[in-house]
Amino acid sequence: MNDDMHGQGYIEMIAGPVVKARGMRGSRMYDVVAVGNEKLIGEIIGLEDDMAVIQVYEETTGIAPGEPVLATGVPLSVELGPGIMSMIYDGIQRPLEKIMDRTGDFIARGVSVTALDHSRKWHFVPVCSQGDRLFGGDEMGNVKETPTVLHRILVPSGADGTVDWVAPEGDYDIDEAICRLKTSSGQRELNMHQKWPVRMARPYRSKLDPARPLITGQRVLDTFFPLTKGGTAAIPGGFGTGKTVTQHQLAKWSDADIIVYIGCGERGNEMTDVLREFPHLEDPRTKEPLMSRTVLIANTSNMPVAAREASVYTGITIAEYFRDMGYDVALMADSTSRWAEALREISGRLEEMPGEEGYPAYLASRLANFYERAGLVQTIGSKPEEGSISVIGAVSPPGGDFSEPVTQNTLRIVKVFWALDALLADKRHFPSINWLKSYSLYLEKVETWWKENVDSNWLSMRNESMALLQKEAELQEIIQLVGPDALPPSQQAVLEVTRMLREDFLQQNAFHDVDSYCSETKQVSMLGAILLFHRLSSQAVDRGATIDMVRSCRSRVAISRLPKVDEASFPKEIETLKKDMIQEFKAMGAHSRQ
């Protein structure tokens, strides 16, 4: 909170998180204000003459008309610099651990805590020299913030100039000057932190076409419905279908450099599980704690509703900051439906004309503004790099109804749709992603990467598997009429293969030490083994083998064990399995001819 107040008004009306204040002439939209005697943090969202409409990010119970409202003259901003990584913030970037140290287990109103530790020293290593010409986005130096994240200290946007002085390598706090530039308007001293308004997207040079997949280690996502680095995805599903666990898996295992996880309006016990679990998780790639590359923003359903609306902007701005350093960032928003509900509540308090199902008319544009801040970009600066933000938003449609406004408006924007299915969840099939309703518009874009790095047949294998699953859906309609025994053996063999696809490939145990993560190489090999079984079993049935002979194959059981085989043993295991499978079906063919 900025202590430099720029004017004072007084409260005229209070309606939940919405406060109207008089005497605010000279204020601007989205400026931060201190409301009431307790100086609650608020943001101006409407202006008319000298009346300001303010949404307050804290509980307004107990404040009264006539209490002062102090203007700061600055918009709601986040503090960016060393010390962000591994932090747990609330929706307006107040560190929850610092608040707990000051107020105990419950957040007191009006508490003002800096987002970054201004007293901590960081070891700064300069990369520029006196006389160098620097532009906004160029690197002045860096700080090893965590064992896995090199925090690059960038020149703020618009601060172009020649280096007059740069601090020698050493330990500095974030307020100490580390570089002095000669600019067209004089000299400017720069330190290791900067502020940025959350509702304003950070600049970039150009947006690129994403072509690298975000590898998540989840077979149904990577192989069947891939997301790119810089892409957008939605996970809609009703209560209990596994949205949160799926997002936890993405946060744990995706190959992004930085993870930003926003718990936006979710139940407190779910967010508590995240806060307890993440600090103890190990990053599978670096073997360091997962929190060393993660920022958590916790804004649970019992926290003030207005702060929920701000939390997604706080998260995406932090993501953009690390994107500007050339990192690949994955942002999880759980859930955007709770954010939309916050918009609806505030809109109702403002007495705005409601749109569909009571949501404000600007719901679609707000969702679009958020998701469009994702992307693969070329950063600003004299040496542009590539950085990306992938946004995965969970949607919680009431009753699992995908036709409701938040889901429908989200689907118009995102390019990957992972549809969670309550029927699959009831059958304990997790992740409960319905393969017939889901889609990805990035298949052709990532095909080149899969060809060059994993397997040239990836897309054809994926499409063949999808065709088999669609065939199964058609056969299930026939089975409901005449029963499974009425089908010819060739179609029964297809059903056996699709059962393997569903149970051994698409299903994945998030809580198993090995099966929780499956590398892209293992995914393709597993799929190849199942499709080999399909070809061999079809040939055997054509030669006269019975469906019971196919079902009793030892290789059928061996395939079902593949998900639990660790990555080190897998290559040998899969080769042995394929050889044994070919021999087994050869023997079956000889037996069937007799």
C-alpha atoms as one frame of an Amber mdcrd trajectory, in Angstrom:
protein
   0.000   0.000   0.000   1.359   3.387  -0.955   1.563   5.692   2.081   1.661
   8.799  -0.131  -2.031   9.720  -0.144  -3.224  12.111  -2.860  -6.606  13.252
  -1.575  -9.422  12.404   0.792 -13.110  11.721   0.376 -15.676  10.080   2.618
 -17.890   6.993   2.482 -21.479   7.705   1.402 -22.831   4.173   0.811 -21.795
   0.566   1.503 -23.182  -2.538  -0.247 -21.071  -5.568   0.613 -17.713  -5.242
  -1.166 -18.918  -2.142  -3.075 -18.469   1.279  -1.474 -19.450   4.685  -2.889
 -17.388   7.685  -1.784 -17.866  11.437  -2.260 -15.151  14.047  -2.598 -12.998
  11.915  -4.933 -12.624  14.493  -7.725  -9.269  14.036  -9.483  -9.165  10.270
  -8.951  -8.716   7.905 -11.890 -10.231   4.547 -12.843  -8.547   1.562 -11.176
  -6.615   3.714  -8.688  -6.056   2.092  -5.310  -7.665   3.720  -2.260  -7.612
   3.178   1.515 -11.192   2.821   2.750 -12.385   3.684   6.250 -10.551   4.167
   9.513  -8.913   0.741   9.129  -7.554   1.666   5.668  -9.015  -1.327   3.837
  -7.526  -1.820   0.373  -9.891  -0.953  -2.468  -9.885  -0.102  -6.166 -11.930
   2.492  -8.033 -14.149   0.806 -10.642 -16.492   3.698 -11.454 -16.406   7.516
 -11.468 -19.161  10.100 -11.814 -18.473  13.734 -10.973 -16.880  13.580  -7.489
 -18.429  10.162  -6.684 -16.166   7.083  -6.859 -17.437   3.493  -6.890 -14.905
   1.299  -5.099 -14.575  -2.467  -4.840 -12.964  -3.328  -1.510 -10.598  -6.304
  -1.315 -11.299  -6.914   2.375 -14.356  -7.591   4.527 -16.396  -4.364   4.882
 -18.365  -5.372   8.001 -18.277  -2.627  10.606 -17.231   0.334   8.456 -19.720
   3.208   8.383 -20.733   6.144   6.167 -18.678   9.246   6.852 -15.394   7.398
   7.372 -12.492   8.714   5.246 -11.393   7.358   1.875  -7.787   8.134   0.958
  -6.616   8.135  -2.686  -3.117   6.872  -3.526  -3.008   8.029  -7.146  -1.606
   4.674  -8.326  -3.363   1.698  -9.939  -3.484  -1.776  -8.375   0.000  -3.111
  -9.089   2.202  -6.060  -8.255   5.772  -5.827  -7.021   8.159  -7.739  -9.280
  11.703  -8.712  -8.359  13.802 -11.341  -6.560  11.827 -13.011  -3.782   8.636
 -13.809  -5.733   9.553 -17.448  -6.340   8.336 -19.980  -3.729   5.954 -17.397
  -2.240   2.313 -17.927  -1.261   0.258 -14.772  -1.864  -3.375 -13.785  -1.470
  -5.342 -12.291  -4.385  -3.710  -8.851  -4.127  -0.141 -10.120  -3.633   0.086
  -9.968   0.130   2.353 -12.784   1.402   0.201 -15.040   3.583   3.091 -16.250
   5.724   4.047 -12.673   6.653   0.415 -11.864   7.444   0.208 -14.957   9.661
   3.356 -13.916  11.525   1.791 -10.493  12.141  -1.878 -11.338  12.828  -2.030
 -15.067  13.621  -4.111 -17.723  11.856  -6.789 -15.277  10.712  -6.126 -12.383
   8.349  -6.838  -9.107  10.115  -8.400  -6.276   8.140  -6.298  -3.389   6.970
  -3.007  -5.238   7.360  -0.387  -3.815   5.007   2.547  -6.088   4.118   5.084
  -5.631   1.318   4.985  -8.321  -1.358   8.784  -8.684  -1.415  11.318  -8.758
   1.410  13.088  -5.390   1.112  15.709  -6.222   3.754  16.965  -9.482   2.258
  20.279  -9.383   0.396  20.624 -11.049  -3.007  23.859 -11.928  -4.781  23.832
  -9.766  -7.930  26.003 -10.642 -10.940  26.183  -7.841 -13.548  26.174  -8.710
 -17.261  26.490  -5.156 -18.652  29.410  -2.708 -18.563  29.888   1.033 -18.503
  29.175   2.512 -21.921  26.754  -0.258 -22.998  23.543   0.882 -24.651  20.518
  -0.720 -22.922  16.852  -0.754 -23.899  13.724  -1.744 -22.015  13.752  -5.534
 -21.580  17.563  -5.871 -21.707  19.323  -7.726 -18.903  21.427  -5.693 -16.455
  22.455  -8.690 -14.371  21.020 -11.697 -12.624  20.355 -13.251  -9.239  20.270
 -16.971  -8.473  16.911 -16.792  -6.717  16.419 -20.536  -6.180  18.487 -23.586
  -7.197  16.358 -23.883 -10.368  15.516 -20.247 -11.265  18.020 -17.648 -12.468
  16.211 -14.353 -11.916  17.237 -11.988 -14.691  17.141  -8.312 -13.691  15.682
  -6.479 -16.687  15.659  -2.802 -17.613  12.065  -1.547 -17.123  10.068  -0.878
 -20.281  10.785   2.625 -21.620  14.008   3.150 -19.624  16.459   3.328 -22.561
  19.927   4.752 -22.072  23.689   4.282 -21.820  25.195   2.613 -18.757  26.953
   5.262 -16.688  27.650   2.941 -13.762  26.857  -0.650 -12.814  27.265  -2.185
  -9.354  30.074  -4.740  -8.985  29.188  -8.337  -8.193  28.017  -8.573  -4.609
  25.086  -8.711  -2.192  22.379  -6.033  -2.418  18.795  -5.609  -1.285  16.126
  -4.872  -3.885  16.043  -1.123  -3.114  19.774  -0.464  -3.602  20.862   0.996
  -6.944  22.574  -1.551  -9.192  22.772   0.460 -12.410  22.686   4.091 -13.508
  21.621   5.019 -17.026  22.158   8.223 -18.978  18.816   8.792 -20.674  17.501
  11.561 -22.908  15.872  13.161 -19.854  18.863  12.844 -17.501  20.240  10.142
 -15.267  18.108   7.284 -13.930  19.059   4.869 -11.171  17.666   1.326 -11.390
  17.295  -1.267  -8.658  16.246  -4.918  -8.648  12.471  -4.495  -8.438   9.701
  -2.759 -10.336   5.926  -2.349 -10.101   3.427  -3.103 -12.831  -0.364  -2.453
 -13.018  -2.127  -5.829 -13.020  -4.806  -4.877 -15.550  -2.254  -3.793 -18.163
  -0.558  -6.503 -20.235   3.241  -6.277 -20.253   4.694  -5.384 -23.680   6.341
  -7.794 -26.114   7.848  -7.459 -29.578   5.622  -9.913 -31.447   3.413 -12.930
 -30.860   4.522 -16.191 -32.497   2.730 -19.339 -33.632   3.225 -21.966 -30.881
   4.599 -25.317 -32.071   6.221 -26.982 -29.018   3.946 -29.138 -26.856   3.703
 -28.622 -23.115   4.624 -32.115 -21.907   2.547 -32.904 -18.824   3.284 -36.594
 -18.284  -0.454 -37.337 -18.562  -1.096 -39.760 -21.432  -4.599 -38.625 -22.341
  -3.404 -35.002 -22.561  -0.010 -35.309 -24.254  -0.843 -38.018 -26.778  -4.528
 -37.444 -27.494  -5.242 -33.742 -26.791  -1.915 -31.861 -26.629  -1.453 -28.285
 -25.451   1.353 -26.099 -26.777   3.701 -23.862 -24.831   1.883 -20.582 -25.226
  -1.487 -22.243 -25.716  -4.798 -22.015 -23.868  -6.864 -24.869 -22.436 -10.060
 -25.263 -20.444 -10.949 -28.105 -18.062 -14.700 -27.949 -17.470 -16.358 -30.450
 -15.186 -18.947 -30.770 -12.460 -18.282 -31.347  -8.773 -16.086 -34.390  -8.070
 -14.898 -34.966 -11.639 -11.251 -34.232 -10.845 -10.555 -30.676 -12.067  -8.354
 -29.768  -9.125  -6.376 -33.036  -9.112  -5.811 -32.693 -12.871  -4.496 -29.154
 -12.390  -2.299 -30.350  -9.521  -0.828 -32.967 -11.883  -0.171 -30.294 -14.501
   1.500 -28.065 -11.927   3.662 -30.930 -10.637   4.748 -32.540 -13.876   4.530
 -30.103 -16.828   7.882 -29.198 -18.387   7.397 -25.435 -17.928  10.236 -23.469
 -16.310   7.884 -21.575 -13.963   4.510 -22.541 -12.466   1.946 -19.967 -11.320
  -0.988 -21.631  -9.533  -4.060 -19.505  -8.750  -6.550 -21.021  -6.311  -9.395
 -18.676  -7.233 -12.487 -19.137  -5.068 -11.957 -22.848  -4.460 -12.796 -24.546
  -1.163 -10.372 -23.851   1.647  -9.608 -27.528   2.313  -8.557 -28.063  -1.336
  -6.233 -25.075  -1.218  -4.879 -26.276   2.133  -3.918 -29.581   0.487  -1.997
 -27.644  -2.165  -0.205 -25.477   0.398   0.734 -28.513   2.490   1.714 -30.782
  -0.394   3.679 -28.522  -2.768   6.538 -27.606  -0.374   7.334 -31.320   0.028
   7.170 -32.312  -3.652  10.305 -32.970  -5.653  10.742 -31.653  -9.179  11.313
 -34.820 -11.276  13.702 -33.013 -13.639  15.942 -31.124 -11.217  15.391 -33.192
  -8.020  14.951 -29.856  -6.215  11.773 -28.909  -4.288   8.950 -28.116  -6.704
   8.255 -24.853  -4.846  11.604 -23.495  -6.048   9.940 -22.793  -9.441   6.375
 -22.176  -8.235   4.319 -19.168  -7.135   1.022 -19.875  -5.364  -1.864 -17.413
  -5.172  -4.446 -18.559  -2.628  -7.828 -16.881  -2.684 -10.350 -19.312  -1.227
 -14.149 -19.129  -1.371 -14.403 -17.660   2.143 -12.043 -14.771   1.340 -13.474
 -11.412   0.194 -15.108 -11.785  -3.202 -13.505  -8.701  -4.787  -9.987 -10.025
  -4.160 -10.985 -13.133  -6.118 -11.595 -10.889  -9.123  -8.097  -9.403  -8.743
  -6.286 -12.720  -8.185  -6.268 -13.828 -11.849  -4.760 -10.484 -12.909  -2.130
 -10.739 -10.186  -1.226 -14.247 -11.394  -1.057 -13.435 -15.112   1.104 -10.332
 -14.471   3.613 -12.391 -12.464   3.577 -14.950 -15.310   4.293 -12.206 -17.880
   7.233 -10.981 -15.796   8.943 -14.379 -15.996   7.941 -14.780 -19.645   9.860
 -11.565 -20.354  12.996 -13.293 -19.010  12.638 -15.931 -21.751  11.009 -18.602
 -19.581   8.141 -20.952 -20.398   5.446 -20.332 -17.790   2.404 -22.524 -17.068
  -0.469 -20.782 -15.289  -3.255 -22.796 -13.646  -6.460 -20.916 -12.762  -8.742
 -22.962 -10.512 -11.394 -21.950 -11.233 -12.466 -19.234 -13.647 -16.124 -19.951
 -12.782 -15.537 -18.656  -9.242 -13.900 -15.579 -10.761 -16.939 -15.058 -12.994
 -19.194 -15.427  -9.933 -17.223 -12.625  -8.279 -17.844 -10.458 -11.368 -21.557
 -11.313 -11.156 -21.795 -10.403  -7.478 -20.017  -7.068  -7.897 -22.083  -6.307
 -11.020 -25.251  -6.973  -9.033 -24.110  -4.631  -6.262 -23.496  -1.952  -8.912
 -27.051  -2.491 -10.209 -25.786  -3.104 -13.753 -28.067  -4.662 -16.347 -27.583
  -8.447 -16.017 -26.813 -10.658 -18.972 -27.360 -14.408 -19.351 -27.894 -16.166
 -15.990 -27.173 -12.905 -14.182 -23.565 -12.592 -15.372 -22.528  -9.103 -16.511
 -22.693  -8.301 -20.213 -18.896  -7.902 -20.272 -18.201 -11.487 -19.084 -17.026
 -12.626 -22.542 -14.641  -9.688 -23.009 -13.149 -10.128 -19.510 -12.516 -13.825
 -20.160 -10.986 -13.015 -23.548  -8.718 -10.330 -22.047  -7.423 -12.859 -19.530
  -6.805 -15.785 -21.918  -5.342 -13.551 -24.632  -2.492 -12.619 -22.316  -1.249
 -16.180 -22.919   0.958 -16.910 -25.917   4.425 -17.555 -27.275   6.097 -14.174
 -27.748   9.322 -12.563 -28.831  10.396 -10.394 -25.916  11.292  -6.704 -26.073
  14.919  -5.616 -25.800  17.890  -5.384 -28.134  18.380  -9.195 -28.017  14.849
 -10.602 -28.200  14.214 -14.085 -26.868  11.220 -16.420 -26.894   9.084 -16.783
 -23.796   5.653 -18.302 -23.332   2.648 -18.408 -21.022   0.348 -21.428 -21.224
  -2.978 -20.846 -19.467  -5.047 -23.768 -18.189  -8.352 -22.643 -16.719 -10.662
 -24.937 -14.779 -14.365 -24.240 -15.232 -16.993 -25.422 -12.713 -20.350 -25.401
 -14.532 -23.282 -25.884 -12.125 -24.520 -29.457 -12.406 -21.912 -30.190 -15.103
 -23.944 -28.210 -17.660 -21.501 -27.232 -20.430 -24.091 -24.939 -22.047 -23.860
 -22.352 -19.237 -22.288 -18.932 -20.075 -18.821 -19.278 -18.505 -18.108 -22.603
 -20.236 -19.484 -21.453 -23.584 -17.592 -18.145 -23.553 -14.409 -19.940 -22.541
 -14.752 -22.460 -25.383 -14.922 -19.614 -27.898 -11.477 -18.482 -26.768  -9.373
 -21.544 -25.885  -7.988 -24.034 -28.382  -7.859 -27.125 -26.152 -10.938 -28.572
 -24.465 -10.452 -31.290 -21.844 -14.037 -32.287 -21.015 -14.367 -33.999 -17.640
 -17.155 -36.566 -17.441 -19.126 -37.345 -14.275 -19.980 -40.853 -15.574 -16.286
 -41.692 -15.993 -15.569 -40.292 -12.525 -18.353 -42.472 -11.081 -16.628 -45.492
 -12.675 -13.363 -44.394 -11.014 -11.772 -43.716 -14.405  -9.288 -40.873 -13.790
  -8.383 -38.514 -15.321 -12.090 -38.529 -16.228 -11.517 -36.776 -19.560 -14.108
 -37.809 -22.128 -12.143 -38.653 -25.294 -15.205 -38.239 -27.545 -16.089 -34.722
 -26.299 -12.564 -33.321 -25.896 -10.472 -31.789 -28.660  -7.206 -29.990 -29.405
  -6.654 -27.558 -32.251  -2.871 -27.881 -31.881  -2.457 -31.430 -33.284  -0.944
 -30.373 -36.605   1.170 -27.646 -34.986   2.936 -30.076 -32.620   3.256 -32.926
 -35.150   6.702 -31.761 -36.331   8.015 -31.709 -32.746   6.763 -35.258 -32.097
   8.266 -36.444 -35.386  11.672 -34.940 -34.663  11.909 -35.763 -30.962   9.817
 -38.866 -30.245   8.225 -40.876 -33.066   7.369 -40.012 -36.667   4.186 -42.133
 -36.437   2.765 -40.320 -33.380  -0.140 -38.585 -35.155  -1.167 -41.623 -37.215
  -1.105 -43.811 -34.070  -3.149 -41.233 -32.177  -5.706 -40.971 -34.988  -5.956
 -44.766 -35.308  -6.616 -45.030 -31.572  -9.289 -42.334 -31.728 -10.969 -44.130
 -34.635 -11.054 -47.341 -32.565 -12.593 -45.509 -29.588 -15.234 -43.955 -31.833
 -15.945 -47.410 -33.284 -16.389 -48.708 -29.730 -18.995 -46.000 -29.019 -20.959
 -47.155 -32.099 -20.710 -50.811 -31.073 -21.882 -50.013 -27.537 -25.191 -48.791
 -28.999 -25.618 -52.127 -30.788 -24.662 -54.051 -27.626 -27.422 -52.287 -25.681
 -29.923 -53.685 -28.208 -28.664 -57.226 -28.884 -25.949 -57.957 -26.294 -22.171
 -58.425 -26.768 -22.349 -62.094 -27.825 -24.276 -61.181 -30.972 -21.264 -59.289
 -32.359 -18.918 -61.110 -34.770 -15.462 -62.045 -33.366 -13.719 -59.251 -35.323
 -15.836 -56.611 -33.586 -15.424 -58.291 -30.208 -11.656 -58.123 -30.783 -11.995
 -54.350 -31.392 -13.829 -54.019 -28.065 -11.007 -55.872 -26.331  -8.436 -53.457
 -27.771 -10.483 -50.361 -26.866 -10.828 -51.701 -23.313  -7.023 -51.815 -23.201
  -6.850 -48.245 -24.535  -9.284 -47.038 -21.880  -8.001 -48.978 -18.877  -4.275
 -49.256 -19.604  -3.554 -46.047 -21.499  -6.149 -43.321 -20.923  -6.559 -44.162
 -17.256  -3.710 -42.992 -15.037  -3.184 -43.106 -11.273  -2.184 -39.648  -9.977
  -1.224 -41.127  -6.600   1.039 -43.970  -7.835   4.784 -43.338  -7.567   5.466
 -44.489 -11.151   2.163 -44.071 -13.001   1.694 -40.459 -11.858   4.107 -39.355
 -14.620   4.619 -40.996 -18.010   7.307 -39.651 -20.363   6.413 -38.902 -23.986
   8.656 -41.785 -25.162   6.927 -44.251 -22.857   3.516 -42.960 -23.948   4.186
 -43.618 -27.630   5.732 -47.039 -26.916   2.715 -48.082 -24.826   0.324 -46.942
 -27.536   2.399 -48.773 -30.149   2.197 -52.006 -28.115  -1.610 -51.751 -27.857
  -1.978 -51.073 -31.599   0.375 -53.998 -32.356  -1.903 -56.187 -30.224  -4.845
 -54.865 -32.279  -3.240 -55.812 -35.607  -2.095 -59.234 -34.424  -5.428 -60.064
 -32.777  -7.376 -58.993 -35.902  -5.182 -61.243 -38.069  -5.554 -64.140 -35.601
  -9.359 -63.817 -35.562  -9.398 -63.714 -39.381  -7.456 -66.992 -39.330 -10.048
 -68.596 -37.055  -8.869 -67.834 -33.527 -11.666 -67.405 -30.970 -12.200 -64.267
 -28.944 -11.531 -66.268 -25.762  -8.075 -67.120 -27.093  -7.399 -63.421 -27.662
  -8.634 -62.492 -24.175  -6.464 -65.116 -22.486  -3.203 -63.876 -24.070  -0.312
 -63.442 -21.638   0.712 -60.306 -23.549  -2.714 -58.790 -22.746  -1.852 -59.013
 -19.044   1.699 -57.765 -19.676   0.351 -54.617 -21.410  -1.877 -53.885 -18.410
   1.254 -53.830 -16.216   3.172 -51.334 -18.382   1.911 -48.170 -16.597   3.557
 -49.353 -13.362   6.939 -50.124 -15.008   9.497 -47.419 -14.143  11.186 -45.381
 -16.871  14.590 -47.071 -16.417  13.261 -50.626 -16.879  10.687 -49.758 -19.538
  12.763 -49.955 -22.794  13.872 -53.527 -22.075  10.399 -54.514 -20.861   8.604
 -53.193 -23.955  10.987 -54.917 -26.388  10.549 -58.226 -24.592   6.790 -57.771
 -24.575   6.588 -57.118 -28.331   8.707 -60.189 -29.155   6.632 -62.374 -26.835
   3.391 -60.988 -28.294   4.423 -61.797 -31.880   5.442 -65.353 -30.870   2.219
 -65.861 -28.916  -0.001 -64.884 -31.826   2.062 -67.018 -34.220   1.436 -69.986
 -31.964  -2.256 -69.040 -31.732  -2.467 -68.960 -35.530  -0.935 -72.438 -35.820
  -3.337 -73.730 -33.152  -6.385 -72.198 -34.838  -5.476 -73.813 -38.213  -5.374
 -77.243 -36.567
